[in-house]
Amino acid sequence: MPQRDRKHRAGLWGRLRGYFLAGLLVVAPVGITFWLCWIVLKFIDTRVTPLIPHTYNPNTYLPFDIPGLGLVIFLVVLTIIGALTRLLLGRWIVHGGEHLLSRMPVVRSVYSATKQIVETVLAHQSDAFRQAVLFEYPRRGSWAIGFVTGRTSGEVQNVTEDEVVNVFLPTTPNPTSGYLLFLPRRELVALSMSVEDAIKMIISGGIVTPPDKRPVAQQEIKLVTSADGEKRTIGDDAPDAGTPDKADKETVDAD
């Protein structure tokens, strides 16, 4: 009887632990998402709401603060600014501000770089981060996932014999930081996984691995040979980023 009771308690404890983990897997992603959204909401509210005049601030007449008021005001102001820039007066103000910033020694460098990055990322025709690629880093036989951000041009391409492309190598678990690499196109392996799946894999440290959605026949084809010292591991017949299909080629060749 005692041995049977111990087995029963062990089985009950195992089931309870399984239920707890199942509930954690369901609640944790939702809870973390709402928590991050709440942090962003409070961050904007604490900085925008105090800028509202005391007379026009609804929080003045209520016993509690309205959550999201700062975010709403922030979005309204951005919309008004966007509408003004489309008018002649707004364009004149913007150009005048840009001319003023361009005359400041340190500020002009930061402003011009930031403006170019924002325009590139938000442009409807932007091809940035549309293709995930696999390449050897930081040594032969060690592989990393990066994102093609465009075709290399200017002095960097002119001093290089190989045709190189710009590749952003994000860090784990924060993909907003990373390294800009200029890699030969022939040494890149174009991946069929989406950019979103690749980012999930990077953020999770490999815990979340997207399934291979390619046909079974393609899955059996090895694009990379075994590592052997400094010998190249990408075969000559491998469809790397140097010889991608039509869709991938349009992305890699994007200016």
Buried (B, 14 or more C-beta within 10 A) or exposed (E): EEEEEEEEEEEEEEEEEEEEEEEEEEEEEEEEEEEEEEEEBBEBBEEBBEEBEEEEBEBEEEEEBEEBBBBEBBEEEEEEEEEBEEEEEBEEBEEEEEEEBEEEEEEBEEBEEEEEEEEBEEEEEBBBBBBBBBBBBEEBEEEBBBBBBBBBEEEEBEEEEBEBBBBBBBEEEEBEEBEEBEBBBBBBBBBBBBBEBBBBBBBEEEEEEBEEEEEEEEEEEEBBEEBEEEEEBBEEEBBBBBBBEEEBBEBBBBE
